[in-house]
């Protein structure tokens, strides 16, 4: 079996560098009947919305099998586990706390803590309660305040049990994919819709940071953004400009307000009726101080200019791809991290909160020989090491995902897990990539 290795003196082999695995609530939990409906339940019912016509009703039955899954997580030698809380599981429609729903997470967090595993909690991984969507969802400014109240209710109970809180996971996906191009729930379209939803998401983040500072001052509090490094198709001025516009629109639109208190210059290229409505004081709330920035990274993007001066993504030819059709190009991970450090001198410490690959896995004789995924991890972990060598502060790394799960609009057709899930029997099998990561984690002296 191929190994994942790092240079012996790497910062990433020090005992205080955190390694973990990650999941999200809707993708693994199941137990639909014990929570309120969310936008993804509704989206899954739309004809053609999900590639295999599936849904998250059962998923990986994590709510029923959480004790088994805690043992599985611990067996991988991780320092930490990143999970998300299902807003519809822990809150009633009247805004009161669903104590039975929250108790599931209390038990889970306590069991992980007993194992010596640090818990990283994300409050929003896309499963907005449907009743809030019926009131306008993230297009309704009041949803940001409902989110603040939800975070406060949960934070009062969990408090410092949790090592790290993230307000949002990938507002790009929630806002752009869900409200601007419509391929994710709730399936709305329009540039104005997307930009407004993103603004209200970022406002929700800032409001939530205020209550986390009050109720969880000892925890690390931050946010998780996804990035795909932007490259021009060639050195022509028009394509270089297109790549920069794409970078600002797809990446910096989310980070720039958090660190600089304003949207990037690409805002000026939008028509007045495409820009978000911003109220006095919003940007100051959004620019709340961060203890860390979570970065999710999978691939790079290449762009060319369109006739109207905008950008269009193009796919390089004859390059290695994951099962998602995403290019495997580890150097772009180093480039991204170094670029962040260069462009944002006030950049907080970084956790890599997701990184991984879907591959066409096959379970044969009780094993999954996913050498391609091992190669992906090896290349990207060493790309992080290269960025650290250039002065970027990275404090931890989470593999996506702990187990195969519901891959959103692609249903169960794509497998990102380092643990194989037989969806008929719910049998979990650690893939060779999981064993290779375990060996890397365990190679550090005195870890955990």
MIPAPA-177569 format. One record per residue (C-alpha): x, y negated, z; residue in three letters. Coordinates in steps of 0.2 Angstrom, whole numbers, plus 5000, padded with zeros to 4 digits. Layout:
BEGIN
XYZALA/...
END
This chain:
BEGIN
500050005000UNK/500649834995UNK/501149715010UNK/500849535014UNK/502449455019UNK/503049285024UNK/504849225026UNK/505549275043UNK/505749105050UNK/504049045044UNK/502948935055UNK/501549045051UNK/502349185060UNK/502449095076UNK/501349155090UNK/500348995091UNK/499848995073UNK/498049055073UNK/497449195061UNK/495649235059UNK/494249295048UNK/492649205044UNK/490749235040UNK/489149135039UNK/487449165047UNK/486349185032UNK/487549295023UNK/487749425036UNK/486449415050UNK/484749475042UNK/483449485056UNK/482349365046UNK/480849395057UNK/481649325072UNK/481949155065UNK/481149015056UNK/481149015037UNK/482548915029UNK/482848845011UNK/483748995006UNK/482349115010UNK/481248994998UNK/482648984985UNK/482749174984UNK/480949184980UNK/481149084964UNK/481249184948UNK/482949194942UNK/483749094956UNK/484749244962UNK/485749354950UNK/485149524957UNK/483449464963UNK/484049494981UNK/483849394997UNK/484549385015UNK/483149475024UNK/484249615029UNK/486049565023UNK/487349655034UNK/486149675049UNK/487349585060UNK/486049535072UNK/485749715076UNK/487549775074UNK/488549625082UNK/489349735096UNK/490049855082UNK/490549705072UNK/491549625087UNK/492449795089UNK/492849785070UNK/493449605072UNK/494549645086UNK/495349795077UNK/496049675064UNK/497149595076UNK/496449425074UNK/496649275085UNK/495049195080UNK/493349225072UNK/492449085063UNK/490549105063UNK/489048995059UNK/487448965069UNK/485848975060UNK/484848815064UNK/483248905061UNK/483649045073UNK/484048925088UNK/482748785086UNK/480848785086UNK/479948675074UNK/479448555088UNK/481348525091UNK/481448625107UNK/482748755109UNK/482348935105UNK/483249015120UNK/483049195113UNK/483949145097UNK/485349055105UNK/485549195118UNK/486149305103UNK/487549185100UNK/487949165118UNK/488149355120UNK/489249365104UNK/490349225109UNK/490549295127UNK/491049465119UNK/492349385108UNK/493049285122UNK/493249445133UNK/494249515118UNK/495349365119UNK/494749305102UNK/494549115100UNK/492849065093UNK/492648935079UNK/490848885077UNK/490048795062UNK/488348715065UNK/487848705046UNK/488248825033UNK/486848785022UNK/485248865030UNK/484148705033UNK/482548755041UNK/481148745027UNK/480048635037UNK/481348505036UNK/481548525017UNK/479648505016UNK/479948335024UNK/481248285011UNK/482748395017UNK/484448305015UNK/483648175004UNK/482748115020UNK/483848015031UNK/482948075046UNK/483648255043UNK/485348185049UNK/484548135066UNK/483648305067UNK/485348385064UNK/486148275078UNK/484748335090UNK/485048515085UNK/486948505088UNK/486648425105UNK/485448555111UNK/486648695107UNK/488248605112UNK/487448575130UNK/487348765132UNK/488848825123UNK/490048685129UNK/491848735131UNK/491448925128UNK/491948875110UNK/493748835105UNK/493248735090UNK/491648665082UNK/491348615064UNK/489848505060UNK/489648555042UNK/490348685030UNK/490648615012UNK/489448475010UNK/489948484992UNK/488948644990UNK/487548585000UNK/487448414991UNK/488148434974UNK/487648624971UNK/485948604980UNK/485348434976UNK/486248374960UNK/486448524948UNK/485148644957UNK/486148804957UNK/485948824976UNK/484548794987UNK/483448694987UNK/483748684968UNK/483448504965UNK/484348404951UNK/484948224948UNK/486448124952UNK/485548004963UNK/484848154973UNK/486548234975UNK/487448074980UNK/486048034993UNK/486048215000UNK/487948205002UNK/487848035011UNK/486448095023UNK/487548255026UNK/489048145030UNK/487948035042UNK/487348195050UNK/489248245053UNK/489648075061UNK/488148085072UNK/488548255078UNK/490348215081UNK/489648085094UNK/488748215104UNK/490148345103UNK/491348215110UNK/490148195125UNK/489648375128UNK/491248475122UNK/492748355125UNK/493948505128UNK/493448585111UNK/494248545094UNK/492948455084UNK/493048425066UNK/492248465049UNK/492548595035UNK/492748535017UNK/493148635001UNK/494348574988UNK/494848634970UNK/496448544964UNK/496148444949UNK/497348454934UNK/497248374917UNK/497148484901UNK/498648394895UNK/499748234897UNK/498648124887UNK/498047964896UNK/496248004893UNK/496348184901UNK/497448124915UNK/496047994919UNK/494748124918UNK/495648234930UNK/495748084942UNK/493948044941UNK/493448224943UNK/494648234959UNK/493748084966UNK/492048144962UNK/492248324967UNK/493548314981UNK/493848144988UNK/492048094989UNK/491948195004UNK/493548165013UNK/493847975009UNK/492347915019UNK/492848025034UNK/494647955034UNK/494447785026UNK/492647735030UNK/492147715011UNK/491847804996UNK/493247824983UNK/493347704968UNK/492347824957UNK/490847754965UNK/491047594954UNK/490847704939UNK/489047754944UNK/487547664939UNK/486647564953UNK/485247684953UNK/486447834955UNK/487247774971UNK/486747824988UNK/485747704999UNK/486947665013UNK/486347565029UNK/487347455040UNK/488447555051UNK/488347715042UNK/490147715036UNK/490847685054UNK/489747825060UNK/490447945046UNK/492247895049UNK/492247975067UNK/493948025073UNK/494348215069UNK/495348335079UNK/495548435063UNK/495048455045UNK/494548625039UNK/494948665021UNK/494148795011UNK/495148834995UNK/494948964981UNK/495548904964UNK/496048754954UNK/495048664941UNK/495648594924UNK/494848444916UNK/494748354899UNK/493848184895UNK/492148184887UNK/491648054874UNK/490747944887UNK/492347934898UNK/491748064911UNK/492548234914UNK/492248414908UNK/492948564916UNK/493848684904UNK/494548864907UNK/496348894904UNK/496549054892UNK/497549214897UNK/497649184915UNK/497249304930UNK/495549294936UNK/494549354952UNK/492849434950UNK/492049264951UNK/492949214935UNK/494049094945UNK/495849074940UNK/497249144952UNK/498449004954UNK/499248994971UNK/500448844967UNK/498848734966UNK/498648774985UNK/500348694989UNK/499948554977UNK/498348514986UNK/499048515003UNK/500548404999UNK/499348284989UNK/498248275004UNK/499748235015UNK/500348105003UNK/498648015000UNK/498048015017UNK/499347965030UNK/498047975044UNK/497648165039UNK/497248265055UNK/497948435058UNK/497348565046UNK/496548735048UNK/496348835032UNK/494548895036UNK/494148995021UNK/495249075007UNK/495049234998UNK/494449324982UNK/493049424976UNK/493649574967UNK/492849724958UNK/493049844973UNK/492650024973UNK/492450144988UNK/493350304983UNK/493650444996UNK/493350325010UNK/494550195005UNK/494550034995UNK/496250004986UNK/496149824982UNK/497849784978UNK/497349634968UNK/496549554983UNK/498149594993UNK/499149504980UNK/497949354981UNK/498249334999UNK/500049354998UNK/500249224985UNK/499149094994UNK/499849125011UNK/501549095004UNK/500848934995UNK/500348875013UNK/502048915019UNK/502848805005UNK/501748665010UNK/502148675028UNK/504048675023UNK/503648505014UNK/502948435030UNK/501048475030UNK/500348525047UNK/499348685046UNK/498848765062UNK/497848915056UNK/497149025043UNK/495549115041UNK/495249245027UNK/493549245019UNK/492749355022UNK/492649475036UNK/491449585026UNK/490549595010UNK/488949495011UNK/487549395002UNK/488549294990UNK/487249154988UNK/486549134970UNK/487549294965UNK/486649404978UNK/487649564982UNK/488549574965UNK/490149494972UNK/491249564986UNK/492349444995UNK/492549555011UNK/494149625018UNK/492849755025UNK/491849855013UNK/489949865017UNK/488849995010UNK/487249905009UNK/486150065010UNK/486950135025UNK/487749975033UNK/489350075035UNK/490849965036UNK/492550025029UNK/494149915031UNK/494849885014UNK/496749905011UNK/496749715011UNK/496049715028UNK/497449835034UNK/498749725025UNK/498149575034UNK/498049665051UNK/499849715049UNK/500349535045UNK/499449475061UNK/500149615072UNK/501949575065UNK/502049415076UNK/502849435093UNK/501749395108UNK/500249335097UNK/498549315106UNK/
END
